[in-house]
Amino acid sequence: MSNEASTLDAAPEGLDALLPAVVDQVALARLYGEPLFSMPRDLYIPPDALQVFLEAFEGPLDLLLYLIRKQNFNILDIPMAAVTRQYLSYVDEIRASNLELAAEYLLMAAMLIEIKSRMLLPPKKTAEGEEAEDPRAELVRRLLEYEQMKLAAQRLSEMPQYGRDFLRAQVYVEQALAPRFPDVSAIDLQSAWRDIMKRAKLVQHHKISREELSVREHMSIVLRHLQGRKFVEFGELFDPSRGQQVLVVTFIAMLELAKETLIELTQAEAFAPIYVRLAYTPN
């Protein structure tokens, strides 16, 4: 006892806070970290809080098709007595827990009972002498259509779906490492070149240069042409290949020479050729 007392005395103070107040009972649960040794008296649990569903059906047709396929009944020749009995037993079970859900199933139950009662009556022939339609025909048609839609929905559900069966792959590619340039065709280049030519025609630069022509220099040229010759035709003194500017300056040079009486211009008659000669200087 002394050893146990010394051990308890040596335990840290925090350990006492973790120990429950009642030691001889087992805690039923923990609520916010605290042990719970008895059920609270003010705890309310709804009747349908815990339910176990052995089979889940999407409606009366789904249940009816399940009963037929489970027992391998021929859907074109449904044994109405056995199927109706099993169907009503399931409806009795769901009526005890969910009356709103059972209302939809009760409508189908009434239809099954009606079909069974019509099958017990002797068949009536039509006015044309043919036998009446089987009372189960409409139900069979609805069951076959429902089964087709159910199988189609099942096949669609088995297909891979984004977010459920696979995810979209995302890869980060550095743009600087993999440059992607657009493809340029020859037609695009031709169109771009035509645009440049149009803009070039709109913006043009004109450079006007001034050619330095000396009248005195051309006066000397005319005198050299006349040197040693008696008469020279007026047109021989001009060189058209050198341009209009040179022709004008040459003509001005001849006028200056005639003004200074250094040359003479002669003509035999009207409209006759004009001749040029050096002015005669008497000795």
C-alpha positions in Angstrom: 0.0 0.0 0.0 2.8 2.4 0.8 4.3 1.8 -2.7 0.9 2.4 -4.4 0.4 5.6 -2.4 3.8 6.9 -3.3 3.2 6.1 -7.0 -0.1 8.0 -7.0 1.5 10.9 -5.2 4.3 11.0 -7.8 1.7 11.1 -10.8 1.5 14.4 -12.5 -1.4 16.6 -11.8 -2.7 16.5 -15.4 -3.3 12.8 -15.1 -6.0 13.3 -12.4 -8.0 15.4 -14.9 -8.2 12.6 -17.4 -9.5 10.0 -15.0 -13.3 9.6 -14.9 -15.2 10.4 -11.7 -16.8 6.9 -11.6 -14.2 4.2 -11.9 -16.3 1.0 -11.5 -18.4 1.7 -14.7 -17.5 1.5 -18.3 -18.1 4.7 -20.4 -20.8 4.2 -23.0 -19.4 7.0 -25.2 -17.5 10.2 -25.2 -19.1 13.6 -25.7 -16.7 16.4 -26.5 -13.9 14.3 -24.9 -15.8 13.7 -21.7 -16.8 10.1 -20.8 -20.6 9.3 -20.9 -21.7 6.6 -18.4 -25.5 6.8 -18.9 -27.8 7.7 -21.7 -29.1 11.3 -21.5 -32.8 11.4 -20.5 -33.5 14.3 -22.9 -32.0 12.6 -25.9 -34.6 12.2 -28.8 -34.0 9.7 -31.6 -36.4 9.8 -34.5 -38.2 6.6 -35.4 -36.7 6.5 -38.9 -33.2 7.6 -37.9 -31.8 4.1 -38.5 -33.2 2.1 -41.4 -31.8 -0.9 -43.3 -32.9 -1.2 -47.0 -32.2 -4.7 -48.3 -33.4 -3.8 -51.8 -33.8 -0.3 -53.2 -36.3 0.2 -56.1 -36.9 3.2 -58.2 -40.6 2.7 -58.5 -43.4 0.1 -58.9 -42.3 -1.0 -62.3 -38.8 -1.6 -61.0 -40.1 -3.7 -58.2 -42.4 -5.7 -60.5 -39.6 -6.3 -63.0 -37.3 -7.4 -60.1 -39.8 -10.0 -58.9 -40.3 -11.4 -62.4 -36.6 -11.6 -63.3 -35.6 -13.0 -59.9 -37.9 -16.1 -60.3 -37.2 -16.4 -64.0 -40.9 -15.9 -65.0 -41.7 -15.4 -68.6 -42.5 -11.7 -69.0 -44.9 -12.5 -71.8 -46.9 -15.0 -69.6 -46.8 -13.5 -66.1 -48.2 -15.7 -63.3 -50.3 -12.9 -61.8 -51.2 -14.7 -58.6 -47.6 -15.3 -57.5 -46.4 -12.0 -58.6 -49.3 -10.1 -56.9 -48.8 -12.0 -53.7 -45.1 -11.1 -53.5 -45.7 -7.5 -54.5 -48.4 -7.0 -51.8 -46.1 -8.4 -49.1 -43.4 -5.8 -50.1 -46.0 -3.0 -50.1 -47.1 -4.0 -46.6 -43.6 -3.6 -45.4 -43.1 -0.1 -46.8 -46.5 1.1 -45.6 -45.4 0.6 -42.0 -42.5 3.0 -42.4 -43.4 5.4 -45.3 -47.0 5.9 -46.2 -46.2 8.6 -48.9 -43.9 6.2 -50.7 -46.4 3.3 -50.4 -49.1 5.3 -52.2 -47.3 5.0 -55.5 -46.9 1.3 -55.0 -50.6 0.8 -54.0 -51.7 2.1 -57.4 -49.7 -0.6 -59.1 -51.1 -3.1 -56.7 -54.6 -2.2 -57.6 -53.7 -2.6 -61.3 -52.4 -6.1 -60.6 -55.5 -7.1 -58.8 -57.6 -5.8 -61.6 -55.7 -7.7 -64.2 -55.9 -10.9 -62.1 -59.7 -10.4 -61.8 -60.1 -9.9 -65.5 -58.2 -13.1 -66.2 -60.6 -15.0 -64.0 -63.6 -13.9 -66.1 -64.4 -15.7 -69.3 -62.9 -14.0 -72.4 -65.2 -11.9 -74.5 -65.1 -12.0 -78.2 -65.2 -8.8 -80.3 -67.8 -8.0 -82.9 -65.5 -9.3 -85.6 -65.3 -12.7 -83.9 -61.7 -12.3 -82.7 -60.6 -13.0 -79.2 -60.2 -10.1 -76.8 -56.7 -8.8 -76.0 -54.9 -10.3 -73.1 -55.4 -8.2 -69.9 -51.7 -8.4 -69.2 -50.7 -6.9 -72.6 -50.5 -3.3 -71.5 -48.5 -4.2 -68.4 -46.1 -6.3 -70.4 -45.6 -3.4 -72.9 -44.8 -1.1 -70.0 -42.4 -3.6 -68.4 -40.5 -4.2 -71.7 -40.2 -0.4 -72.4 -39.0 0.2 -68.8 -36.4 -2.6 -69.0 -35.0 -1.2 -72.3 -34.6 2.2 -70.7 -33.1 0.7 -67.6 -30.5 -1.3 -69.6 -29.7 1.8 -71.7 -29.2 3.9 -68.5 -27.0 1.1 -67.1 -24.8 1.0 -70.2 -24.4 4.8 -70.1 -23.4 4.6 -66.5 -20.8 2.0 -67.3 -19.1 4.3 -69.8 -16.1 6.2 -68.4 -17.2 9.6 -67.0 -15.0 12.6 -66.4 -14.5 13.2 -62.7 -15.6 9.7 -61.7 -13.4 7.3 -63.8 -10.8 9.6 -65.2 -9.4 13.1 -64.8 -8.2 15.5 -67.4 -4.4 15.5 -67.6 -2.8 18.9 -67.0 0.8 19.4 -68.1 2.7 22.6 -67.6 5.0 23.4 -70.5 7.4 26.3 -70.3 6.6 28.6 -73.2 10.2 29.7 -73.6 11.3 26.0 -74.1 8.8 25.2 -76.8 8.1 28.2 -79.1 5.3 27.7 -81.5 5.3 30.0 -84.6 2.3 30.2 -86.9 2.5 28.8 -90.4 2.7 31.5 -93.1 1.6 30.6 -96.7 2.8 32.2 -99.9 -0.6 33.9 -100.4 -0.2 35.7 -97.1 3.3 36.9 -98.1 1.9 38.2 -101.4 -0.9 40.1 -99.6 1.5 41.6 -97.2 3.8 42.7 -100.0 0.9 44.4 -101.9 0.0 46.3 -98.8 3.6 47.6 -98.5 3.6 48.7 -102.1 0.4 50.6 -101.7 1.8 52.4 -98.7 5.0 53.2 -100.6 3.0 54.9 -103.4 1.2 57.1 -100.9 4.5 58.2 -99.3 7.0 59.3 -101.9 10.1 61.4 -101.6 11.2 63.8 -104.3 14.7 65.0 -104.3 15.5 68.1 -106.5 19.1 68.6 -107.1 20.6 71.8 -108.5 23.1 71.3 -111.4 25.8 74.0 -111.5 26.0 75.3 -115.2 28.2 78.2 -116.1 27.3 80.5 -119.0 30.9 81.7 -119.4 32.1 78.1 -119.7 29.5 77.4 -122.5 30.5 80.6 -124.2 34.0 79.2 -124.4 32.7 75.9 -125.7 30.8 77.7 -128.5 33.9 79.7 -129.5 36.0 76.5 -129.6 33.5 74.9 -132.0 33.6 78.0 -134.3 37.4 78.2 -134.2 38.9 77.6 -137.6 35.5 77.2 -139.4 33.8 79.8 -141.5 30.2 79.0 -141.0 28.6 76.5 -138.6 24.9 75.6 -138.7 23.0 76.8 -135.7 21.8 73.3 -134.7 25.3 71.8 -134.7 26.3 73.9 -131.6 23.7 72.1 -129.4 24.0 68.6 -127.9 20.5 67.2 -127.1 21.9 64.2 -125.3 23.1 66.4 -122.4 19.5 67.5 -121.4 17.4 70.5 -121.6 19.4 72.4 -119.0 22.5 72.3 -121.1 20.6 73.4 -124.2 19.2 76.4 -122.4 22.6 77.5 -121.1 24.2 77.0 -124.5 21.5 79.2 -126.1 22.1 81.9 -123.4 25.8 81.7 -124.0 25.2 82.3 -127.8 23.1 85.3 -127.0 25.8 86.7 -124.7 28.4 86.2 -127.5 26.2 87.9 -130.0 25.7 90.8 -127.6 29.4 91.2 -127.1 29.8 91.0 -130.9 32.0 88.0 -130.7 29.9 85.9 -133.1 27.6 86.7 -136.0 24.3 85.1 -136.9 23.5 85.1 -140.6 20.6 83.9 -142.8 20.4 84.0 -146.6 16.6 84.4 -146.7 13.5 84.0 -144.7 13.0 80.5 -143.3 16.5 79.6 -144.5 19.0 77.8 -142.3 20.8 80.0 -139.7 24.5 79.9 -139.6 27.0 81.1 -137.0 30.5 82.3 -137.5 33.1 84.2 -135.6 32.8 88.0 -135.8 35.0 89.5 -138.5 37.7 91.7 -137.0 39.5 94.0 -139.5 43.2 94.4 -139.3 
